[in-house]
Amino acid sequence: MSAFTPSGVLKALSLKQPFAWLIANGYLQVDDRSWGTQYRGPILIHASKGLYEEYYQYIKSHTDIPIPDRDKLEYGGVVGIANLVLCCKPGELPTSLSREQRTHFGSVHAEYYGFLFAEAHPLPLMPCAGKLGIFEIDVDMLLAAPPPAQTELF
């Protein structure tokens, strides 16, 4: 668990598992999208309620990444934070990128945008709804809300 707790209103991006876990834990540096963004800076990594089963199975079977068992992955909330440092198409990569960063862009389709993440850290699950695109989450309000099970009592 990270000792860092974000606060304030932060940008967020929702991803299906296992991609949310991979980014939050620093194993995946680039995610591809059909759309780009001018935003750069801190971004919360939100895990949607979906799982890409074929990618999960591939990671479990063909890599040494210590991904948790399926029932231990977290869904439906913020699972990490990273810095979004670049968004561009693979053919527009700046020369300043490291060889490793360039390698991560290798799987991005030529017509898509790669979102390059750096300094990723996992966070304890903060349950909340996700949205399409980049959206905002008020972390202070989220953390001040009673846990979902408690709200059912009122």
Contact map, one row per residue, 1 for C-alpha under 8 A:
1110000000000000000000000000000000000000000000000000000000000000000000000000000000000000000000000000000000000000000000000111000000000000000000000000000000
1111100000000000000000000000000000000000000000000000000000000000000000000000000000000000000000000000000000000000000000001111000000000000000000000000000000
1111100000000000000000000000000000000000000000000000000000000000000000000000000000000000000000000000000000000000000000000000000000000000000000000000000000
0111110000000000000000000000000000000000000000000000000000000000000000000000000000000000000000000000000000000000000000000010000000000000000000000000000000
0111111000000000000000000000000000000000000000000000000000000000000000000000000000000000000000000000000000000000000000000010000000000000000000000000000000
0001111100000000000000000000000000000000000000000000000000000000000000000000000000000000000000000000000000000000000000000000000000000000001000000000000000
0000111111000000000000000000000000000000000000000000000000000000000000000000000000000000000000000000000000000000000000000000000000000000011100000000000000
0000011111000000000000000000000000000000000000000000000000000000000000000000000000000000000000000000000000000000000000000000000000000000011100000000000000
0000001111100000000000000000000000000000000000000000000000000000000000000000000000000000000000000000000000000000000000000000000000000001111100000000000000
0000001111110000000000000000000000000000011100000000000000000000000000000000000000000000000000000000000000000000000000000000000000000001111000000000000000
0000000011111000000000000000000000000000011100000000000000000000000000000000000000000000000000000000000000000000000000000000000000000111100000000000000000
0000000001111100000000000000000000000000001111000000000000000000000000000000000000000000000000000000000000000000000000000000000000000111100000000000000000
0000000000111110000000000000000000000000001111000000000000000000000000000000000000000000000000000000000000000000000000000000000001111110000000000000000000
0000000000011111000100000000000000000000000011110000000000000000000000000000000000000000000000000000000000000000000000000000000001111100000000000000000000
0000000000001111101100000000000000000000000011110000000000000000000000000000000000000000000000000000000000000000000000000000000000000000000000000000000000
0000000000000111111100000000000000000000000000111111000000000000000000000000000000000000000000000000000000000000000000000000000000000000000000000000000000
0000000000000011111110000000000000000000000000111111000100000000000000001010000000000000000000000000000000000000000000000000000000000000000000000000000000
0000000000000001111111000000000000000000000000000011001100000000000000001000000000000000000000000000000000000000000000000000000000000000000000000000000000
0000000000000011111111100001000000000000000000000000000000000000000000000000000000000000000000000000000000000000000000000000000000000000000000000000000000
0000000000000111111111110000000000000000000011100000000000000000000000000000001100000000000000000000000000000000000000000000000000000000000000000000000000
0000000000000000111111111000000000000000000000100000000000000000001000001000001100000000000000000000000000000000000000000100000000000000000000000000000000
0000000000000000011111111111000000000000000000000000000000000000001000000000000000000000000000000000000000000000000000000000000000000000000000000000000000
0000000000000000001111111111110000000000000010000000000000000000000000000000000001000000000000000000000000000000000010010000000000000000000000000000000000
0000000000000000000111111110000000000000000010000000000000000000000000000000001111000000000000000000000000000000000000011110000000000000000000000000000000
0000000000000000000011111111000000000000000000000000000000000000000000000000000100000000000000000000000000000000000000011100000000000000000000000000000000
0000000000000000000001111111100000000000000000000000000000000000000000000000000000000000000000000000000000000000000001111000000000000000000000000000000000
0000000000000000000001111111100000000000000000000000000000000000100000000000000000000000000000000000000000000000000000000000000000000000000000000000000000
0000000000000000001001101111111000000000000000000000000000000000000000000000000000000000000000000000000100000000000000000000000000000000000000000000000000
0000000000000000000000100111111000000000000000000000000000000000000000000000000000000000000000000000100100000000001111000000000000000000000000000000000000
0000000000000000000000100001111100000000000000000000000000000000000000000000000000000000000000000000000110000000011110000000000000000000000000000000000000
0000000000000000000000000001111110000000000000000000000000000000000000000000000000000000000000000000000000010000011100000000000000000000000000000000000000
0000000000000000000000000000011111000000000000000000000000000000000000000000000000000000000000000000000000011001111000000000000000000000000000000000000000
0000000000000000000000000000001111110000000000000000000000000000000000000000000000000000000000000000000000000001111000000000000000000000000000000000000000
0000000000000000000000000000000111110000000000000000000000000000000000000000000000000000000000000000000000000011100000000000000000000000000000000000000000
0000000000000000000000000000000011111000000000000000000000000000000000000000000000000000000000000000000000000001100000000000000000000000000000000000000000
0000000000000000000000000000000011111100000000000000000000000000000000000000000000000011000000000000000000000000110000000000000000000000000000000000000000
0000000000000000000000000000000000111110000000000000000000000000000000000000000000000010000000000000000000000000000000000000000000000000000000000000000000
0000000000000000000000000000000000011111000000000000000000000000000000000000000000000010000000000000000000000000000000000000000000000000000000000000000000
0000000000000000000000000000000000001111100000000000000000000000000000000000000000010000000000000000000000000000000000000000000000000000000000000000000000
0000000000000000000000000000000000000111110000000000000000000000000000000000000000111100000000000000000000000000000000000000000000000000000000000000000000
0000000000000000000000000000000000000011111000000000000000000000000000000000000000111000000000000000000000000000000000000000000000000000000000000000000000
0000000001100000000000000000000000000001111100000000000000000000000000000000000011110000000000000000000000000000000000000000000000000000000000000000000000
0000000001111000000000000000000000000000111110000000000000000000000000000000000011110000000000000000000000000000000000000000000000000000000000000000000000
0000000001111000000000000000000000000000011111000000000000000000000000000000011111000000000000000000000000000000000000000000000000000000000000000000000000
0000000000011110000100110000000000000000001111100000000000000000000000000000011111000000000000000000000000000000000000000000000000000000000000000000000000
0000000000011110000100000000000000000000000111110000000000000000000000000001111100000000000000000000000000000000000000000000000001000000000000000000000000
0000000000000111100110000000000000000000000011111100000000000000000000000111111000000000000000000000000000000000000000000000000001000000000000000000000000
0000000000000111100000000000000000000000000001111100000000000000000000000011100000000000000000000000000000000000000000000000000011000000000000000000000000
0000000000000001100000000000000000000000000000111110000000000000000000000011000000000000000000000000000000000000000000000000000000000000000000000000000000
0000000000000001100000000000000000000000000000111111000000000000000000000010000000000000000000000000000000000000000000000000000000000000000000000000000000
0000000000000001110000000000000000000000000000001111100100000000000000000000000000000000000000000000000000000000000000000000000000000000000000000000000000
0000000000000001110000000000000000000000000000000111111100000000000000000000000000000000000000000000000000000000000000000000000000000000000000000000000000
0000000000000000000000000000000000000000000000000011111110000000000000000000000000000000000000000000000000000000000000000000000000000000000000000000000000
0000000000000000000000000000000000000000000000000001111111000000000000000000000000000000000000000000000000000000000000000000000000000000000000000000000000
0000000000000000010000000000000000000000000000000001111111100000000000000000000000000000000000000000000000000000000000000000000000000000000000000000000000
0000000000000000110000000000000000000000000000000011111111110000000000000000000000000000000000000000000000000000000000000000000000000000000000000000000000
0000000000000000000000000000000000000000000000000000111111111000000000000000000000000000000000000000000000000000000000000000000000000000000000000000000000
0000000000000000000000000000000000000000000000000000011111111110000000000000000000000000000000000000000000000000000000000000000000000000000000000000000000
0000000000000000000000000000000000000000000000000000001111111111101000000000000000000000000000000000000000000000000000000000000000000000000000000000000000
0000000000000000000000000000000000000000000000000000000111111111101000000000000000000000000000000000000000000000000000000000000000000000000000000000000000
0000000000000000000000000000000000000000000000000000000011111110000000000000000000000000000000000000000000000000000000000000000000000000000000000000000000
0000000000000000000000000000000000000000000000000000000001111111000000000000000000000000000000000000000000000000000000000000000000000000000000000000000000
0000000000000000000000000000000000000000000000000000000001111111100000000000000000000000000000000000000000000000000000000000000000000000000000000000000000
0000000000000000000000000000000000000000000000000000000000110111110000000000000000000000000000000000000000000000000000000000000000000000000000000000000000
0000000000000000000000000010000000000000000000000000000000110011111000000000000000000000000000000000000000000000000000000000000000000000000000000000000000
0000000000000000000000000000000000000000000000000000000000000001111100000000000000000000000000000000000000000000000000000000000000000000000000000000000000
0000000000000000000011000000000000000000000000000000000000110000111110000000000000000000000000000000000000000000000000000000000000000000000000000000000000
0000000000000000000000000000000000000000000000000000000000000000011111111000000000000000000000000000000000000000000000000000000000000000000000000000000000
0000000000000000000000000000000000000000000000000000000000000000001111111000000000000000000000000000000000000000000000000000000000000000000000000000000000
0000000000000000000000000000000000000000000000000000000000000000000111111000000000000000000000000000000000000000000000000000000000000000000000000000000000
0000000000000000000000000000000000000000000000000000000000000000000111111000000000000000000000000000000000000000000000000000000000000000000000000000000000
0000000000000000000000000000000000000000000000000000000000000000000111111100000000000000000000000000000000000000000000000000000000000000000000000000000000
0000000000000000110010000000000000000000000000000000000000000000000111111110000000000000000000000000000000000000000000000000000000000000000000000000000000
0000000000000000000000000000000000000000000000100000000000000000000000011111101000000000000000000000000000000000000000000000100000000000000000000000000000
0000000000000000100000000000000000000000000000111100000000000000000000001111100000000000000000000000000000000000000000000000000000000000000000000000000000
0000000000000000000000000000000000000000000001111000000000000000000000000111110000000000000000000000000000000000000000000000001111000000000000000000000000
0000000000000000000000000000000000000000000001110000000000000000000000000111111000000000000000000000000000000000000000000000111111000000000000000000000000
0000000000000000000000000000000000000000000111100000000000000000000000000001111100000000000000000000000000000000000000000011111100000000000000000000000000
0000000000000000000110010000000000000000000111100000000000000000000000000100111110000000000000000000000000000000000000000111110000000000000000000000000000
0000000000000000000110011000000000000000000111000000000000000000000000000000011111000000000000000000000000000000000000011111000000000000000000000000000000
0000000000000000000000010000000000000000011110000000000000000000000000000000001111100000000000000000000000000000000000011110000000000000000000000000000000
0000000000000000000000110000000000000000011110000000000000000000000000000000000111110000000000000000000000000000000011111000000000000000000000000000000000
0000000000000000000000000000000000000001111000000000000000000000000000000000000011111000000000000000000000000000000011110000000000000000000000000000000000
0000000000000000000000000000000000000011111000000000000000000000000000000000000001111110000000000000000000000000001111000000000000000000000000000000000000
0000000000000000000000000000000000000001100000000000000000000000000000000000000000111110000000000000000000000000001111000000000000000000000000000000000000
0000000000000000000000000000000000000001000000000000000000000000000000000000000000011111000000000000000000000000011110000000000000000000000000000000000000
0000000000000000000000000000000000011100000000000000000000000000000000000000000000011111100000000000000000000000111100000000000000000000000000000000000000
0000000000000000000000000000000000010000000000000000000000000000000000000000000000000111110110000000000000000000111000000000000000000000000000000000000000
0000000000000000000000000000000000000000000000000000000000000000000000000000000000000011111110000000000000010111110000000000000000000000000000000000000000
0000000000000000000000000000000000000000000000000000000000000000000000000000000000000001111110000000000011011101110000000000000000000000000000000000000000
0000000000000000000000000000000000000000000000000000000000000000000000000000000000000000111110000000000000000100000000000000000000000000000000000000000000
0000000000000000000000000000000000000000000000000000000000000000000000000000000000000001111111000000000000000000000000000000000000000000000000000000000000
0000000000000000000000000000000000000000000000000000000000000000000000000000000000000001111111101000010000000000000000000000000000000000000000000000000000
0000000000000000000000000000000000000000000000000000000000000000000000000000000000000000000111111000000000000000000000000000000000000000000000000000000000
0000000000000000000000000000000000000000000000000000000000000000000000000000000000000000000011111000000000000000000000000000000000000000000000000000000000
0000000000000000000000000000000000000000000000000000000000000000000000000000000000000000000001111100000000000000000000000000000000000000000000000000000000
0000000000000000000000000000000000000000000000000000000000000000000000000000000000000000000011111110110000000000000000000000000000000000000000000000000000
0000000000000000000000000000000000000000000000000000000000000000000000000000000000000000000000011111110000000000000000000000000000000000000000000000000000
0000000000000000000000000000000000000000000000000000000000000000000000000000000000000000000000001111111000000000000000000000000000000000000000000000000000
0000000000000000000000000000000000000000000000000000000000000000000000000000000000000000000000000111111100000000000000000000000000000000000000000000000000
0000000000000000000000000000100000000000000000000000000000000000000000000000000000000000000000001111111110000000000100000000000000000000000000000000000000
0000000000000000000000000000000000000000000000000000000000000000000000000000000000000000000010001111111111000000000000000000000000000000000000000000000000
0000000000000000000000000000000000000000000000000000000000000000000000000000000000000000000000000011111111000000000000000000000000000000000000000000000000
0000000000000000000000000001110000000000000000000000000000000000000000000000000000000000000000000001111111100000000000000000000000000000000000000000000000
0000000000000000000000000000010000000000000000000000000000000000000000000000000000000000010000000000111111110000010000000000000000000000000000000000000000
0000000000000000000000000000000000000000000000000000000000000000000000000000000000000000010000000000011111110000000000000000000000000000000000000000000000
0000000000000000000000000000000000000000000000000000000000000000000000000000000000000000000000000000000111111000000000000000000000000000000000000000000000
0000000000000000000000000000001100000000000000000000000000000000000000000000000000000000110000000000000011111101110000000000000000000000000000000000000000
0000000000000000000000000000000100000000000000000000000000000000000000000000000000000000010000000000000000111111100000000000000000000000000000000000000000
0000000000000000000000000000000000000000000000000000000000000000000000000000000000000000111000000000000000011111100000000000000000000000000000000000000000
0000000000000000000000000000000001000000000000000000000000000000000000000000000000000000100000000000000000001111100000000000000000000000000000000000000000
0000000000000000000000000000000111100000000000000000000000000000000000000000000000000000110000000000000000011111110000000000000000000000000000000000000000
0000000000000000000000000000000111110000000000000000000000000000000000000000000000000011110000000000000000011111111000000000000000000000000000000000000000
0000000000000000000000000000011110010000000000000000000000000000000000000000000000000111110000000000000010010001111100000000000000000000000000000000000000
0000000000000000000000000000111110000000000000000000000000000000000000000000000000011111000000000000000000000000111110000000000000000000000000000000000000
0000000000000000000000000000111000000000000000000000000000000000000000000000000000011110000000000000100000000000011111000000000000000000000000000000000000
0000000000000000000000100000110000000000000000000000000000000000000000000000000001111100000000000000000000000000001111110000000000000000000000000000000000
0000000000000000000000000100100000000000000000000000000000000000000000000000000001111000000000000000000000000000000111110000000000000000000000000000000000
0000000000000000000000000100000000000000000000000000000000000000000000000000000001100000000000000000000000000000000011111000000000000000000000000000000000
0000000000000000000000111100000000000000000000000000000000000000000000000000000111100000000000000000000000000000000011111100000000000000000000000000000000
0100000000000000000000011100000000000000000000000000000000000000000000000000000111000000000000000000000000000000000000111110000000000000000000000000000000
1100000000000000000010011000000000000000000000000000000000000000000000000000001110000000000000000000000000000000000000011111000000000000000000000000000000
1101100000000000000000010000000000000000000000000000000000000000000000000000011110000000000000000000000000000000000000001111100000000000000000000000000000
1100000000000000000000000000000000000000000000000000000000000000000000000000011100000000000000000000000000000000000000000111110000000000000000000000000000
0000000000000000000000000000000000000000000000000000000000000000000000000100111000000000000000000000000000000000000000000011111000000000000000000000000000
0000000000000000000000000000000000000000000000000000000000000000000000000000111000000000000000000000000000000000000000000001111100000000000001100000000000
0000000000000000000000000000000000000000000000000000000000000000000000000001110000000000000000000000000000000000000000000000111110000000000000000000000000
0000000000000000000000000000000000000000000000000000000000000000000000000001110000000000000000000000000000000000000000000000011111000000000001000000000000
0000000000000000000000000000000000000000000000010000000000000000000000000001100000000000000000000000000000000000000000000000001111100000000000000000000000
0000000000001100000000000000000000000000000001110000000000000000000000000001100000000000000000000000000000000000000000000000000111110000000000000000000000
0000000000001100000000000000000000000000000000000000000000000000000000000000000000000000000000000000000000000000000000000000000011111110000000000000000000
0000000000001100000000000000000000000000000000000000000000000000000000000000000000000000000000000000000000000000000000000000000001111110000000000000000000
0000000000001100000000000000000000000000000000000000000000000000000000000000000000000000000000000000000000000000000000000000000000111110000000000000000000
0000000000111100000000000000000000000000000000000000000000000000000000000000000000000000000000000000000000000000000000000000000000111111000000000000000000
0000000000111000000000000000000000000000000000000000000000000000000000000000000000000000000000000000000000000000000000000000000000111111100000000000000000
0000000011110000000000000000000000000000000000000000000000000000000000000000000000000000000000000000000000000000000000000000000000000111110000000000000000
0000000011110000000000000000000000000000000000000000000000000000000000000000000000000000000000000000000000000000000000000000000000000011111001000000000000
0000001111000000000000000000000000000000000000000000000000000000000000000000000000000000000000000000000000000000000000000000000000000001111111000000000000
0000011111000000000000000000000000000000000000000000000000000000000000000000000000000000000000000000000000000000000000000000000000000000111111100000000000
0000001110000000000000000000000000000000000000000000000000000000000000000000000000000000000000000000000000000000000000000000000000000000011111110000000000
0000000000000000000000000000000000000000000000000000000000000000000000000000000000000000000000000000000000000000000000000000000000000000011111111000000000
0000000000000000000000000000000000000000000000000000000000000000000000000000000000000000000000000000000000000000000000000000010100000000111111111000000000
0000000000000000000000000000000000000000000000000000000000000000000000000000000000000000000000000000000000000000000000000000010000000000001111111100000000
0000000000000000000000000000000000000000000000000000000000000000000000000000000000000000000000000000000000000000000000000000000000000000000111111100000000
0000000000000000000000000000000000000000000000000000000000000000000000000000000000000000000000000000000000000000000000000000000000000000000011111110000000
0000000000000000000000000000000000000000000000000000000000000000000000000000000000000000000000000000000000000000000000000000000000000000000000111111011000
0000000000000000000000000000000000000000000000000000000000000000000000000000000000000000000000000000000000000000000000000000000000000000000000001111111000
0000000000000000000000000000000000000000000000000000000000000000000000000000000000000000000000000000000000000000000000000000000000000000000000000111111100
0000000000000000000000000000000000000000000000000000000000000000000000000000000000000000000000000000000000000000000000000000000000000000000000000011111110
0000000000000000000000000000000000000000000000000000000000000000000000000000000000000000000000000000000000000000000000000000000000000000000000000111111111
0000000000000000000000000000000000000000000000000000000000000000000000000000000000000000000000000000000000000000000000000000000000000000000000000111111111
0000000000000000000000000000000000000000000000000000000000000000000000000000000000000000000000000000000000000000000000000000000000000000000000000001111111
0000000000000000000000000000000000000000000000000000000000000000000000000000000000000000000000000000000000000000000000000000000000000000000000000000111111
0000000000000000000000000000000000000000000000000000000000000000000000000000000000000000000000000000000000000000000000000000000000000000000000000000011111
